[in-house]
Each structure stands twice: as C-alpha cells, then as structure tokens.
Amino acid sequence: MKLQYLRAFIVLLAGLITLIVNMKTGKPVTLSLFIVLIVILIFYVIGTLVVEILQKSLENSNQNETISDNDISEEDESSEAQQEETIAFAFDEDDMEE
C-alpha cells in the first residue's frame, strides 16, 4: 500500500518529460502524441515491475524483522526461566540449612 502511487508518478513524469522534449524540438502534434503514448506504455510496464520488486523486498524485510523479533523474545523467555530456576534453587538450599 505504501507504493500505491509510485507507478502513476513514474508514468506521468516520463510523459511530461517526453512532451516537453517534443515541444522543444517542434515535432508535429500527431507524432508527438504517438511518441507520448508509446513512452507511457513502456513506462507503465517498467513502473509495474519496479513496484512489484519493491513490494517483495519490503515483505521479505518485514518477515526477517518478525523472525528476529520472535527469536529474541524466545531467548528472553528461556533466560527468564533459567533465572527463576536459579532463584528457586537458591531458596531451596537456604531452607535445607535450617
């Protein structure tokens, strides 16, 4: 969802640049519009590929963060359990001496 408007931005920017270049070079209107149509189609495909690649990489990085967060929380839980056992064992020894 973060990349919702990226494809449209790429296509419109490419079309704008093409129109400006065609106006500066003085090409006929019909040829200019045909060139802009071709550029828009090409950059639509390029924009779609870019958005898909970025979404996949963002999903992978989110999954990696989730996995590492789960690993850290599991390690914290196991170390807490070990500390509780150590504390319980220490109290048991004190009780035996009395």
Buried (B, 14 or more C-beta within 10 A) or exposed (E): EEBEEBBEEBBBEBBEEBBEBBEEEEBEEEEBEEBBEEBBEEBBEBBBEBBEEEBEEEEEEEEEEEEEEEEEEEEEEEEEEEEEEEEEEEEEEEEEEE
